[in-house]
């Protein structure tokens, strides 16, 4: 769909696919369709989140290279679409757009995998730059995947990149488990590398040369789980035109990795229990059982014991799977690994860049990455480094190449809508070691300074480093808008994405004189 080459150190992309526009506002849909068509792309336009997922799940999904997704929609909203895409392992870059919703909504979208965001009404230059960046990253990602597939090979614990004491126990437990066939349950947050641990166990044991079959239980429709796991006979149900062996049979003599096992329906859990206990499966519509010899490794980000207490997971199955538990710690508990992981991820991008432009990462940038909590863990770090490596103009990654991360660490998010406001940004020109005249910094022992915002930015964190109350941020946003649009209340309401009557009601709630609305009378 996309091909390209490096030209003068930059990746030049040529797109042959389409851009999927998901927005419930017909005016916005027409504007976006006209814009992307003018940029030289083909547009696929739908009016809601559910319709967008249908396109991404359908036969034409391969043609979609970028998604432009509205965040605030009735029914399935933008965050819901991002969550569903992650569950389905759909990796198309997503540019979210919003006219309202505030800082928390935008940050949540980025954490759920959005590539970029634009504020309505987005300028053509801003939108075009965002699309170009998304295509550039997508193209290089395809090249990196092809290079990785060529390398192939088994993974062992020696291939795990860690210098953290928190991971020593994981490796010790994994190495011991590799020498046996007992069921293993790997627990940990999403993105910590549970599958990597499973592959290292398989690659270090007697079944290293046998199949390693993975199943994401959370990404399979409930009505197909049983068929995919245990197989089915031809004609056993509508649409079963051929016989299917199932993942258990595919993994025979090797290892079966059941990811997100906590998402399995209860009725399927009964059959899984028998498969684990008896070593045999019942294909759907089959007349006899099939014997299988597998090494079972399960993984979950959920608290399965709590799931048992809530009646969502069978107790007998839990104790069958939880024979040998391994907990993989989140990245925030192993920050010493971040420099080594960053170097590894940069090296993965390097083969796609014949000029090898990047020579490292600055200490300031590394400091920002180590200060961040990484709710998406290693997967999120890899995506951030990958994006920065592809879009970096220099030969060293710097703080400005990680705008979203820097913004969340420093506690401000830029919501200006002019042509020059690209991503989450801190106040322009601000370096880590500088505090401009007129700005104040609040610091506590062992806590980084929190900068007070300039005009055009909102402070997301309070002096203690906690997220500010939504009401406080809303009030500050209203004040900023009134000042920015010189008290023109109709324009203020329109830009805030609310009705004029709603704006006046909020002004009264906050004790603001709706007749004047001047900032010099809005002192809080």
N, C-alpha and C positions, 0 to 999 in steps of 0.2 A: 504493500500500500504506500509505503514511503521509502524513498531511497535518497542517498546523498553522498557527499564527499567533503573532506576538509579542504577549505580554500583559504589560504592565507591565515591558517590557524583557526578558522571558524567553520562550523558545520553548515553546509548549504543544503536545505531540504527541498524536495519536490514532492508534492502531495498528489496522490491519485485517489484518495478516499474521500469521505464525507465528514461534515461537522454536524453533530446531532444537537439541536436546539430544544431545550425543555423549559417551557414557560407557560403559565396559565393566562398571561396577559396577551391578548391578540395584537395589541399595538406593539409591545416589546418583541413579539415573535416576528412581526413584519419588519421591524427596524433591524433586528439581528440577521434575519434572512437576507435582507438587502445588503447589509454590511459584509457578511461573509462571502456573498456572491460577488460583490465588488472586489474583494480581496483575491478572487480567483478560485474559491472553493465551492463545492457542492453542498447544499444544506438539506438536512432532514429535519422537519419541524413537527413537534408534538406538543400537546397542550397540558401535560401533567406528568408526575413522577411515574405512575404505573405504566403509562404509555411509553415513556422513555425506557423503562426496564424491558418492556416487550420487544422494543427494537434491539436492545443490547443482548437479549436472550434469543433473538430470532436468527434466521438464516442470513440476514443482511448485516449482522453485527461486525463481520470482518471488514466491511467498508467504512466503519466509523473510526476515525482517527482522533477526534477530540469531541468532548461533550461540553456544551455551554449550559449550565444548570442554574435555574432560579432556586434560591433557598426557601423563600416563603411561598408555599403553594397549598391549596386545600387538598385533603386526602394525604397521599404520600408526598411529604415535603422533600427538600433537597438533602437534608441530613439522612432521611430514610433511604433515599436513593443511594447515597454514598455507602451507607451500612450494607445495603443489599448487594452493591457492586463488590464490596470487600468479601462478603460471604460467598459470592459466586466466583471469586477470583478474577473479576473483570478489571483489567489494568489500564483501560483507556484513560488518558489524562483528562481531568475535569476542571473546567474554569467555572467557579461559582459566581453568581451575580446577586446583589442584594440592594434594596432601597431602604430596608429597615431591618431590625433584628439586633442591632448593637454589637459590641465587641465580642461578647461571649459566643454569639452565633457564628461569627466569622472564624474565631479561634477554633470552635468545635468543628467547623467544616474542614479546616486545614488539618486538624488532628485525625479526622476520619478519611484523609487521603486526598483532599482536593489539591490540585496542582497550583492553582492561583485563584485570586478573586478580583472582581471589578465591582465598583459601586455605580449603580444606575443614577443618571444616564452615563454610560461609559463613552468616552471619546473614541472615535474611530482609530486614532493612533494607538491608544492604550489597548484596545481590544485586539488590534492587529499584532502588536508586539507580544501580547500574551499568547495568542494562537501560534505565532512563529516560534516562541520559546517552547511551547508544549510539543510542537512537531519536531523541533530539534532534539529535545530530550527523548521523545518516543523513538526517533530514528536511531539514535546512539544506543538506546536500550535494546533495540532489536539486534544490533550488531554485537553487543556484549553477550546477549543470550546465545547467539550463534557460536561465538567464540567459546563460551562456557560448555556448550554441548559437545564441541569438538574435543575439548580436553577430557571430559568424562572422568572415569576412574572412581575407585572406592574412597569413601571418607573414613577416617579413623580419628581417635581422640587427639592424635598429633596434629591434625588439620584444624582443630578448634583454636581460634585466636583468643587467648585469654592470658592475662597475667594477674588475675584477681583471686585473692584467697576465697572469695565467695563462690568461685567456680571450681575450686579444688575438690570439694565434696562431690559435686556433680560428676566430675571426671572419675573420681575413685569409685563411686557407686556404679557408674556406667561400665567401667572396665571390669568390675566384678560380675555385673549382670551379663556381660558379653559371653562369659564362659558357661552359661546355663540356658535353659529354655523356659524359665518361669515367666509368667505374664508380668509386664512392666507397665506402670502408670506414670507418665511424665506430666507434672503439673507446673503451671506458670502462666503469667499474663500473655496476652496476644503479642506476638512479635519477639519473644525472648529467644527463640531458636530451638523449640521443642523437637521439630522434625530433624534438625541438624544433630541433636543428641541421639535421636532414634537411628539415624543413618550411621552415626559413629559406632553405636552398639552393634548394628548389623555388620558393619565393615570390620569389626574387631573380633567377630565370632566365627563359629564353624560354618555358618550359612552365608559367608561373605560373597561367595560366587553364585548364590541363588537369587531368585527374584526378590525385589523390594517393592511392594505394592502399597500405594498410599490411597486413602479415602478420606475426604473431608466430609464428615457426617453432617455438618451444619449447612453444607451447600447442596444437599440432595433433597429434592421434593419428597415429602412424606410418603406419597403413594408409590415412589420408585425405590425407596431405601432397601426394602426386602429383596427386590429383583436385582439391584446392583450388587448387594453384598453376597447373596446366596445363589443368584442365577435364576433363569426361568426356562421353561420349555416352550417351543413354538406353539402359538395358539392358546397359551395359558391365560391371556387377557387381551383386551382390545389393543391392537398395535404391536403385539408380540409376533412379528412376522418371521423372526429367526430365533434360534436357540441362543441363549446367553449363559456363559459359564459362571459368571459372578466373580467378585474379588477374592473370596476365600479360595476358590479353585485356582485362580490365576497365581495366587501366592503359595501354592502347594510346594513344599520342601524349602520355602524361603520365609520371608518376614512380611507380615501384614501390619501396616501402621494405620490405626484408626484415629484420625485427628478430630478434635471437638466431639468426643464420644458422649459428652453430656447432652448433646442435642438430639440423640437418637430417640425416636418415639418409643413409648412403653411397650407396645405390642412387638416391636422388632427386638427389644431388649430380651424378651423371652427366648426368641430363636438364637440370639447371640449367646445367651447363657448356655444353651444346649451345645452350640458349636464349640464353646470353650471347654465345657465339661467332657463331652463325648468325642470331640474331634471329628464331627460329621455335620453336614448341612443338608437342608431340605430345599431343593430348588422349587420355585413357584410353579405349580402344575406338574411337578415330577412325581413319579410313582415309587421311587426309591431314594434312599439317602446316599450321599457321596462322602467318602472318607477323605479327610484333608490332614496334612501334617504341616502346621505353620508355627512360626514364632510370633506371638501377638504382642504388639506394643501399642498402648493407647495413650492419648494425650487430651488434656482439657485445660481451658482457662477458668472454668467454673469451680466452685466449691462442691464437689460431688457429695460429700457427707451432708451438706446442707440440702442438696437436691434430694437426697434420700429422706431426710426429715420432712421435706415439703411434699413427698410423694411423687416426685418427678423422675426419680431414678430408683431402680430395683435394688434393694439392700443386698440380696444374694448375689447379684451381678457385680455390685460394687466390691464386695469382699473377694470375688473371683479375680477381678481386674487389679485390685489394690494389693497384690501380693508383694510387690517390690516397688514402692513409690520413689520417684526422684523429683525433687522440686528445683526448677531452674529459676534463679533470682532475677528480678527486673534489672534493667540497665542502670537505673539510679542507684542500685546497691553495688555496682561494680564499675564505678566511674573510671577506675584506673585502666580499664580496657578500651576506653573511648579513643585515645590516641592511636592505639594499634589497629582498632577497627577502621578508623578513618583512613589510615595508610592502606589497609587492605582494600577498602572500597574504591579508593582512588586508583589503585593498581588494576582493579577490574575494568575501570573505564579506559585506562591507558591504551590497550590494544586497538580500540576504535579510533584513536587519535594518532595517526602516523607521525605527527610532529612532536608528540610527547611534550606538549606545552607546559603542563603542570609539574612543578618541582617540589611541591610541599604545601604546607598550611601554616599561616602565621600563628604566633603564640596567642595573640589577642582572639583570633577566631577559635582556636582550640579551647581557650578559656571560656568563651561563650557556650560552646558545645558541652563542656564539662559542667557548666553551671545549670544547664537545662535538665528537667526531670524526665524527658523522653517517655511520655505516656504510651507511645506506640513502640517503645523499646528499640531493638536492633533493626527491625524492619524500617522504622521511621528514620533512624540515623542513616541507614543505607540510602534511602530515598533522598534525604536532604543532601548527603555528600554527592550522590549521583547527579542531582539537579545542579548543584553548585559547580561541580567539575565541568559539566557540559556548557553551562552558560557563563562561566568565568571568562573575563576578557584579558586578565593578566596571566602570569605564570605561577602565582602563588594564591591559594584560597585565602580570602580575608573576611573580616567580619561582615562587610557589605554583601558578600556572596551568600549569606544566610539571613536574609531580612526577616523572615517569619520567626526564626529561633531567637534572633537578637531582640526583636520587638517584645517577645514574651518574657525573656530574661530581664530586660530593662523595664518592662511594665507599661509600655505605651504602644498604641496601635494607631497608625496614620489613617484617618478617614477622609482626607481631602479628596475632591473629585476633579481637580484640574488635570491637564494632560501630563503633568510631570510626576504625578503620584503613582508609583508603580505597585509596590506590594506593601505588606506590613513594613513600616519603616520607623526608625527612631528620628528625632529631630535632625534635619539635614546637617551634615558636616560634623556631627558630634562624634568624637573618638572616646574610647573607653577611659582614657586618663584625663579627659577635659570636661569641665563643667562651665558653660558659657556664663558670662556676666549677666546677672539678672535672674538666672535659674538657681534654684535651691536644691540641695540634696539632703535627704534624710537618711542617716545611717545608724545602725546599732552595732554593738560588738559582734564580730563574726558574721555580719550580714552586709551584702553589697548595698551601696547607695542606691536609692530609688529617686530618679530624676522627676521633678515636677514638670508637667508638659508645657510646651509653648503653644501659641494659638494654632489651631488646626489639628491638635492631637488630644486624645483623652487618656487619662491615667487609668490603667486597668487594675493596678494593685495599690493597696493602701500602704501606710508607713511600715506596717508589720509584714508586708509581703503577701498579704491575703487578697483575694479578689474582692473588689469593692461591691457594695450592694447595688443591685440593678437600678433601684430608685435614684441613688446618688449619681450614677452615670447618666441616667435619663435626664435628670435635671440639668446636669452640666452640658449635655448635648443640646437641650432646648436653649440654654443661655447662649451657647456658641452660635447656634443657627440664627437666633434673633439678632445678635450682633453682626453676623456675617452678611445677613440680608437686610440690614439697616431697619429692623422693625417692621418690615413688610410681611404681615402675619399670613396672608394668603400664600406667599412664596415660601415662608417658613414651614407651613403645614404641608405644602406640596413636596418640599424637599425632604421633610421628615417622614413622608409616606403616610400621613394621618389626615383626617378631616379637620376642617377649621374649627368645628364645634368641639372635637376631641382635644385639639390644642388648647382652646380657651378653658376647657374643663381642667386640663392638667395644670395650666397656669394658676388657676384658682386653688387647686390642691396644694401647689407648692408655695402659695402666698405671693404670687407675682401679679402685679397690676396689669390686667390684660389691655387696658386702654393705652398705656405707654409702652410697656414691654422693653424699655431701654435697659441695656446692660448696666449703665451707671446707677440704676435703681434696683439691680438684682443681686446686690451683695448678699451672700449667704452667711 
